[in-house]
Amino acid sequence: MQAAWISAVSFATFALLPILGLFAAPASLRLVAIAVVTLVSLGALGLLGGRLGGASVGRAALRVTFGGALAMAITAGIGRLLGIAGL
């Protein structure tokens, strides 16, 4: 139960960072800023998770960052196929 709460709080906290990137970036760079801030946040979250879980922090950060990048790419691809992506 403790791990679930820590996970929920950390994901909610790190989810605020891309929103801050949205507001900080000029309109022409918002999508790029959101993607970069999101990937950096995921990497930091992976490091934190690896450290707290006693796992290899490098592998944990890479796994979470790569998984997030893959999910974003698939989502953007589907959005583009359906004509609703902002790319």
RODO-2510 file (C-alpha; in nm, 4 decimals, decimal comma):
residues 87
     n   res          X          Y          Z
     1     m     0,0000     0,0000     0,0000
     2     q     0,2868     0,2368     0,0802
     3     a     0,4447     0,1776    -0,2614
     4     a     0,1137     0,2482    -0,4327
     5     w     0,0735     0,5798    -0,2498
     6     i     0,4316     0,6848    -0,3206
     7     s     0,3856     0,5958    -0,6856
     8     a     0,0595     0,7892    -0,7124
     9     v     0,1999     1,0990    -0,5435
    10     s     0,5222     1,0963    -0,7456
    11     f     0,3420     1,0527    -1,0777
    12     a     0,0967     1,3302    -0,9910
    13     t     0,3811     1,5610    -0,8900
    14     f     0,5909     1,4888    -1,1964
    15     a     0,2822     1,5312    -1,4179
    16     l     0,2777     1,8995    -1,3251
    17     l     0,6174     1,9593    -1,4865
    18     p     0,5035     1,9235    -1,8514
    19     i     0,2147     2,1582    -1,7744
    20     l     0,4654     2,4144    -1,6474
    21     g     0,6659     2,3583    -1,9682
    22     l     0,3529     2,4340    -2,1665
    23     f     0,3142     2,7714    -1,9991
    24     a     0,6858     2,8568    -2,0120
    25     a     0,7434     2,7797    -2,3817
    26     p     0,6545     3,0066    -2,6717
    27     a     0,3577     2,8854    -2,8759
    28     s     0,5747     2,7576    -3,1621
    29     l     0,7742     2,5296    -2,9293
    30     r     0,5039     2,4032    -2,6958
    31     l     0,4809     2,0491    -2,8324
    32     v     0,8581     2,0082    -2,8273
    33     a     0,8822     2,1581    -2,4783
    34     i     0,6124     1,9286    -2,3439
    35     a     0,7805     1,6214    -2,4956
    36     v     1,1262     1,7146    -2,3642
    37     v     1,0053     1,8054    -2,0151
    38     t     0,7975     1,4874    -2,0047
    39     l     1,0933     1,2664    -2,0999
    40     v     1,3225     1,4382    -1,8489
    41     s     1,0537     1,3974    -1,5819
    42     l     1,0125     1,0311    -1,6661
    43     g     1,3879     0,9819    -1,6428
    44     a     1,3940     1,1464    -1,3007
    45     l     1,0990     0,9368    -1,1909
    46     g     1,2777     0,6229    -1,3089
    47     l     1,5888     0,7238    -1,1133
    48     l     1,3793     0,7806    -0,8034
    49     g     1,1973     0,4518    -0,8442
    50     g     1,5202     0,2607    -0,8982
    51     r     1,6801     0,4180    -0,5968
    52     l     1,3809     0,3580    -0,3698
    53     g     1,3387     0,0041    -0,4979
    54     g     1,7050    -0,0876    -0,4721
    55     a     1,7297    -0,1550    -0,8449
    56     s     1,9827    -0,0249    -1,0947
    57     v     1,8959     0,3442    -1,1237
    58     g     2,0353     0,3716    -1,4758
    59     r     1,8344     0,0779    -1,6042
    60     a     1,5219     0,1970    -1,4227
    61     a     1,5531     0,5479    -1,5681
    62     l     1,6167     0,4115    -1,9169
    63     r     1,3223     0,1710    -1,8960
    64     v     1,0765     0,4385    -1,7807
    65     t     1,2055     0,6997    -2,0278
    66     f     1,2040     0,4593    -2,3233
    67     g     0,8585     0,3286    -2,2319
    68     g     0,7251     0,6832    -2,2052
    69     a     0,8826     0,7856    -2,5360
    70     l     0,7358     0,4799    -2,7059
    71     a     0,3906     0,5508    -2,5609
    72     m     0,4077     0,9150    -2,6737
    73     a     0,5195     0,8135    -3,0239
    74     i     0,2399     0,5578    -3,0592
    75     t    -0,0184     0,8050    -2,9307
    76     a     0,1050     1,0779    -3,1663
    77     g     0,1047     0,8324    -3,4566
    78     i    -0,2534     0,7280    -3,3905
    79     g    -0,3559     1,0920    -3,3560
    80     r    -0,1879     1,1751    -3,6830
    81     l    -0,3559     0,8821    -3,8611
    82     l    -0,6910     1,0025    -3,7355
    83     g    -0,6134     1,3617    -3,8275
    84     i    -0,6433     1,4926    -3,4725
    85     a    -0,2782     1,5308    -3,3704
    86     g    -0,1219     1,8737    -3,3418
    87     l     0,1997     1,7662    -3,5181
***
